[in-house]
């Protein structure tokens, strides 16, 4: 019984997290990780 409740709780937490990320993306609040500059392009 405890295992079933734990699985259900984990599933709810994952769904809640996904909803949060979707909200961040929808509103433009989630930023991409900054990428390093291409040194070859900077030289030319």
N, C-alpha and C positions, 0 to 999 in steps of 0.2 A: 504494500500500500504506500509506503514512504517513497519507494522508487517511482511509482506512478505519479505521485504528487510532484516529485522533483522533476520528472520529465515534462510534466505539464507546465510547471513554473518556468523551466528553461525555455520552452517553446513560446510562452508568453513574453518573456524577456527579449528573446530574439525578434519577435514580431514588433514589440515596442521600439527596439533599437532601429529596426528597418524603417518604421514609420518616422522616427526622428531624422534619420539620414535623408529620407525622401523629402521631408519638410525643408531641411537645410538646402538641398539641391534645388528644390522648387523656388525658393526665395533668393537663391544666389548667395547664400551665406557660407556655403562650403567651397573652400578654395582649393585649387590644385597645389600639390607640393611643388615648390620652386625647383626648376631644373637647372642643371649647370650649363654654362655657356659652352658652345662648341668653339674650341680654341682655333681650329682651322678656319672657321668663318670669320673670326675676329682678326686674323692675320691678313686676310685678303680683302 
